[in-house]
Amino acid sequence: MKALVVGGNGFIGTHLVSALKAEGIKVRVFDRYPNKFAEPDSKIEYIVGDLGNHGTLNEIVNGIDWVFHLAYTTLPKTSNDDPVYDVRSNLIDTIQLLQACNNSDIKKFIFVSSGGTVYGTPKIIPLTETHPTEPICSYGITKLAIEKYLQLFYHLHGLDYVVLRLSNPYGPGQNPNAKQGAIGVFLGRIAQGEPINIWGDGEIVRDYLYIKDAIEALIQAAKYTTTSIEPRIFNIGSGKGYSLNELIAVMRNTIDVPLKVDYLPARDLDVPVNILDVSLAEKKLGWHPTTDLADGITRSWNWIKSLDLTQQETTLAR
């Protein structure tokens, strides 16, 4: 068994590669960048490249059983600035990857979608997979479009797939100097003695998913036996919601330094609340989240304290 992890040097990808290796699965990593926080593993195959280089795609899927697609070039808050770039670099390049997979003997394609953006403003909480999908940012639209193309490729060519709509992953290894990932960014600013910036009044509610739980869901999705009548799209989150103010309160109670908060004007891309119903994943994948928020924040904080953040460059979280 051999797996390809597209975006395997990013936050989620790094943890996934380690978990696949522990399962005895051979791994090939395809990424534009090296890992910021870990040295290459001699037992992992690395290919440096970009999905935009369509000529390399047949090469990277050759001999692969499972494909995990984690890479994305945009963020929810920046995707509306240049939706054409979002479509070209994510939607079109992913379709090219699907075509390459269709030409190979891929057994399963696992796509990390977004449980935080594909639904848009919730009509009911918690959000189930059947909730209307009305994204209010280009990022959510292209994620949803990729889900639809996966369905199309399955219908036309029998390319097996599973979609995981993740909430907000966090944990050790998340870039504290990135532009997304509230918990990682907040802890990074605390470690550097800087104030935490909150857009709005802090009452926006989100579902935070510890990285170990996210990785277990990805592994279970790859092992999941799909049929024509079984669901292929799953919410993956903690199933619990915390406002940003509540998140700050948990941090005050779990870390060992004082913190300061600056409240800034609200943004129009932020929906007021997002909590995922994960009962379908529990039923079909045999998966459920196990990590308490305070415990996850403590582990994340201990990892961030081990870094010299002054030596880290600001990059996009992947």
C-alpha positions as CSV (number, residue, x, y, z in Angstrom):
1,M,0.0,0.0,0.0
2,K,1.3,3.4,-0.9
3,A,-0.2,6.9,-0.3
4,L,0.4,10.2,-1.9
5,V,-0.1,13.2,0.3
6,V,-0.5,16.4,-1.7
7,G,0.6,19.2,0.7
8,G,2.4,16.7,2.9
9,N,4.8,19.2,4.4
10,G,2.1,21.4,5.8
11,F,0.5,21.3,9.2
12,I,-2.1,18.6,8.6
13,G,0.1,16.8,6.0
14,T,3.0,16.4,8.4
15,H,0.9,14.7,11.0
16,L,-0.8,12.5,8.4
17,V,2.5,11.4,6.9
18,S,3.7,10.3,10.4
19,A,0.4,8.4,11.0
20,L,0.5,6.6,7.6
21,K,4.1,5.6,8.2
22,A,3.1,4.2,11.6
23,E,0.4,2.1,9.9
24,G,3.1,0.6,7.7
25,I,2.0,2.4,4.6
26,K,4.6,3.8,2.2
27,V,4.3,7.5,1.6
28,R,5.1,9.9,-1.2
29,V,4.9,13.7,-0.3
30,F,4.2,16.3,-3.0
31,D,4.6,19.8,-1.9
32,R,5.9,23.2,-3.1
33,Y,7.7,23.9,0.2
34,P,9.9,22.1,2.7
35,N,8.6,21.4,6.2
36,K,9.2,24.5,8.4
37,F,9.4,22.6,11.7
38,A,10.8,19.2,10.9
39,E,13.6,17.6,9.0
40,P,12.9,15.3,6.0
41,D,12.4,11.6,6.9
42,S,14.7,9.3,5.0
43,K,11.9,6.7,4.8
44,I,9.5,9.1,3.0
45,E,9.7,9.9,-0.7
46,Y,9.6,13.6,-1.4
47,I,8.8,15.3,-4.7
48,V,9.0,19.1,-4.8
49,G,6.5,20.6,-7.2
50,D,3.3,22.5,-7.9
51,L,-0.1,21.2,-8.9
52,G,0.0,23.9,-11.5
53,N,2.7,22.0,-13.3
54,H,0.3,19.6,-14.9
55,G,3.1,17.7,-16.7
56,T,4.2,16.2,-13.3
57,L,0.8,14.9,-12.2
58,N,1.0,11.5,-13.9
59,E,4.4,11.0,-12.3
60,I,3.3,11.7,-8.8
61,V,0.2,9.4,-8.9
62,N,2.1,6.5,-10.5
63,G,2.1,3.4,-8.2
64,I,-0.2,5.1,-5.7
65,D,-3.2,3.5,-3.9
66,W,-4.5,6.4,-1.8
67,V,-4.4,10.1,-2.7
68,F,-4.8,12.6,0.1
69,H,-5.4,16.2,-1.3
70,L,-4.6,18.7,1.5
71,A,-3.0,21.6,-0.5
72,Y,-4.7,24.9,-1.1
73,T,-3.3,28.2,-2.3
74,T,-5.9,30.6,-0.8
75,L,-7.5,31.4,2.6
76,P,-11.1,32.2,3.3
77,K,-10.3,35.8,4.0
78,T,-8.1,36.4,1.0
79,S,-9.9,34.3,-1.7
80,N,-12.4,37.0,-2.5
81,D,-9.6,39.4,-3.3
82,D,-8.7,37.4,-6.5
83,P,-11.3,34.7,-7.2
84,V,-9.9,34.0,-10.6
85,Y,-6.6,32.9,-9.0
86,D,-8.6,30.8,-6.5
87,V,-10.3,29.0,-9.4
88,R,-7.2,28.6,-11.5
89,S,-4.8,27.4,-8.8
90,N,-7.3,25.2,-6.8
91,L,-10.2,24.1,-8.8
92,I,-8.6,23.7,-12.2
93,D,-5.4,22.2,-10.9
94,T,-7.4,19.7,-8.8
95,I,-9.4,18.7,-11.9
96,Q,-6.1,18.1,-13.6
97,L,-5.0,15.9,-10.7
98,L,-8.3,14.0,-10.9
99,Q,-7.7,13.3,-14.6
100,A,-4.2,12.0,-13.7
101,C,-5.7,9.8,-11.0
102,N,-8.3,8.5,-13.5
103,N,-5.4,7.4,-15.8
104,S,-3.8,5.5,-12.9
105,D,-4.9,2.7,-10.6
106,I,-6.0,4.9,-7.7
107,K,-8.1,3.1,-5.1
108,K,-9.3,6.1,-3.0
109,F,-9.1,9.9,-3.3
110,I,-9.5,11.7,0.0
111,F,-10.2,15.4,-0.2
112,V,-10.0,17.8,2.8
113,S,-12.9,20.3,2.2
114,S,-14.1,23.0,4.6
115,G,-16.7,22.5,7.2
116,G,-16.3,26.2,8.1
117,T,-17.0,27.8,4.7
118,V,-19.0,25.5,2.3
119,Y,-22.2,26.0,4.3
120,G,-22.2,29.8,4.6
121,T,-24.5,31.3,7.2
122,P,-26.1,28.5,9.2
123,K,-29.9,28.1,9.1
124,I,-29.7,25.5,11.9
125,I,-27.1,24.4,14.4
126,P,-25.3,22.0,14.5
127,L,-24.7,21.7,10.8
128,T,-25.4,18.4,9.2
129,E,-24.0,17.3,5.8
130,T,-27.4,17.9,4.3
131,H,-27.5,21.6,5.3
132,P,-27.7,24.0,2.3
133,T,-24.3,24.9,0.9
134,E,-24.3,28.7,0.3
135,P,-20.6,29.8,0.8
136,I,-19.9,33.5,1.1
137,C,-16.3,33.4,0.1
138,S,-14.5,32.1,-3.0
139,Y,-12.6,29.6,-0.9
140,G,-15.8,27.8,0.1
141,I,-17.1,27.9,-3.5
142,T,-14.1,26.2,-5.0
143,K,-14.0,23.7,-2.2
144,L,-17.6,22.8,-2.9
145,A,-16.9,22.7,-6.7
146,I,-14.1,20.2,-6.1
147,E,-16.6,18.1,-4.1
148,K,-18.9,18.2,-7.1
149,Y,-16.2,17.2,-9.6
150,L,-15.3,14.3,-7.4
151,Q,-18.9,13.1,-7.6
152,L,-18.7,13.6,-11.4
153,F,-15.5,11.6,-11.8
154,Y,-17.0,8.8,-9.7
155,H,-20.1,8.9,-11.9
156,L,-18.2,8.9,-15.1
157,H,-15.1,6.9,-14.3
158,G,-15.7,5.1,-11.0
159,L,-12.9,7.1,-9.2
160,D,-13.6,6.3,-5.5
161,Y,-13.5,9.2,-3.1
162,V,-14.3,10.5,0.3
163,V,-14.7,14.1,1.3
164,L,-14.0,15.3,4.9
165,R,-15.4,18.8,5.8
166,L,-13.0,19.7,8.6
167,S,-13.8,22.4,11.1
168,N,-10.9,24.4,12.5
169,P,-7.9,22.1,13.1
170,Y,-5.2,23.1,15.6
171,G,-2.3,21.5,17.5
172,P,1.5,21.2,17.6
173,G,3.1,21.9,14.3
174,Q,0.6,24.6,13.3
175,N,2.5,27.7,12.1
176,P,2.1,30.3,14.8
177,N,3.1,33.1,12.4
178,A,0.4,32.1,9.8
179,K,-2.6,34.0,8.6
180,Q,-5.2,31.5,9.7
181,G,-5.8,29.1,12.5
182,A,-7.0,31.0,15.5
183,I,-5.6,28.9,18.3
184,G,-2.1,28.6,16.7
185,V,-2.0,32.3,15.8
186,F,-3.2,33.4,19.2
187,L,-0.7,31.3,21.0
188,G,2.1,32.5,18.7
189,R,1.3,36.1,19.6
190,I,1.1,35.3,23.3
191,A,4.6,33.6,23.1
192,Q,6.0,36.8,21.4
193,G,4.4,39.1,24.0
194,E,2.0,40.6,21.4
195,P,-1.7,41.2,21.8
196,I,-4.3,38.9,20.3
197,N,-6.4,40.5,17.6
198,I,-10.1,39.7,17.5
199,W,-12.3,40.8,14.6
200,G,-15.6,41.9,16.1
201,D,-16.9,41.5,19.6
202,G,-15.5,38.1,20.2
203,E,-18.9,36.3,20.1
204,I,-18.2,34.5,16.8
205,V,-18.5,30.8,17.6
206,R,-16.4,28.1,16.0
207,D,-15.7,24.4,16.2
208,Y,-12.1,23.5,17.0
209,L,-10.6,20.2,16.1
210,Y,-7.4,18.8,17.6
211,I,-5.0,17.6,15.0
212,K,-4.7,14.0,16.3
213,D,-8.5,13.6,15.9
214,A,-8.4,15.1,12.4
215,I,-5.7,12.6,11.4
216,E,-7.6,9.6,12.7
217,A,-10.6,10.7,10.6
218,L,-8.4,10.9,7.5
219,I,-7.1,7.4,8.1
220,Q,-10.5,6.0,8.7
221,A,-11.8,7.7,5.6
222,A,-9.1,6.0,3.5
223,K,-10.1,2.6,5.0
224,Y,-13.8,3.2,4.6
225,T,-15.6,0.8,2.4
226,T,-17.7,2.8,0.0
227,T,-20.6,1.7,-2.2
228,S,-22.9,3.5,-4.5
229,I,-25.5,4.0,-1.7
230,E,-23.1,4.9,1.1
231,P,-22.4,8.6,2.0
232,R,-19.1,10.0,0.9
233,I,-19.1,13.4,2.5
234,F,-18.5,13.7,6.3
235,N,-18.3,16.6,8.8
236,I,-15.2,16.3,11.0
237,G,-15.1,18.5,14.0
238,S,-15.3,18.5,17.8
239,G,-19.1,18.8,17.6
240,K,-18.8,21.6,20.2
241,G,-18.8,25.4,19.7
242,Y,-16.7,28.0,21.5
243,S,-16.9,31.8,21.1
244,L,-13.6,33.6,20.6
245,N,-14.1,35.1,24.1
246,E,-14.6,31.6,25.5
247,L,-11.5,30.5,23.7
248,I,-9.5,33.3,25.3
249,A,-10.9,32.3,28.7
250,V,-9.7,28.7,28.2
251,M,-6.3,30.0,27.3
252,R,-6.1,32.2,30.4
253,N,-6.8,29.2,32.5
254,T,-4.3,26.8,30.8
255,I,-1.2,28.8,29.9
256,D,1.4,30.3,32.2
257,V,1.8,33.9,30.9
258,P,-0.6,36.9,30.8
259,L,-2.3,37.8,27.5
260,K,-3.8,41.0,26.0
261,V,-6.7,41.2,23.6
262,D,-7.4,43.9,21.0
263,Y,-10.8,44.0,19.4
264,L,-10.9,45.2,15.8
265,P,-13.9,45.9,13.4
266,A,-15.8,42.9,12.4
267,R,-15.3,41.3,8.9
268,D,-18.1,40.6,6.5
269,L,-16.7,37.1,5.6
270,D,-17.2,35.7,9.1
271,V,-20.4,33.8,9.7
272,P,-21.7,34.2,13.3
273,V,-21.6,30.6,14.3
274,N,-20.3,27.3,12.9
275,I,-20.6,24.0,14.8
276,L,-20.6,20.7,12.9
277,D,-22.8,17.7,13.6
278,V,-20.3,14.7,13.4
279,S,-22.8,11.9,14.0
280,L,-22.6,10.6,10.5
281,A,-18.8,10.2,10.7
282,E,-19.3,8.4,14.1
283,K,-21.8,6.0,12.5
284,K,-20.1,5.3,9.2
285,L,-16.4,5.8,9.8
286,G,-16.3,4.6,13.4
287,W,-14.6,7.9,14.3
288,H,-15.2,10.4,17.1
289,P,-13.2,13.2,18.6
290,T,-11.5,12.5,21.9
291,T,-9.4,15.6,22.7
292,D,-10.7,18.2,25.2
293,L,-10.1,21.8,24.1
294,A,-8.1,22.7,27.3
295,D,-5.9,19.6,26.8
296,G,-5.3,20.4,23.2
297,I,-4.4,24.0,23.9
298,T,-2.0,22.9,26.6
299,R,-0.2,20.5,24.2
300,S,-0.1,23.3,21.5
301,W,1.3,25.8,24.0
302,N,4.0,23.4,25.1
303,W,5.1,22.9,21.5
304,I,5.1,26.6,20.7
305,K,7.2,27.4,23.8
306,S,9.8,25.0,22.4
307,L,10.2,27.2,19.2
308,D,12.4,30.3,18.6
309,L,9.6,32.3,17.0
310,T,12.0,35.1,16.1
311,Q,13.6,32.8,13.6
312,Q,10.3,31.9,11.9
313,E,9.1,33.6,8.8
314,T,5.4,34.5,8.3
315,T,3.9,32.1,5.7
316,L,0.5,30.9,4.8
317,A,-0.8,27.9,6.9
318,R,-1.4,24.9,4.7
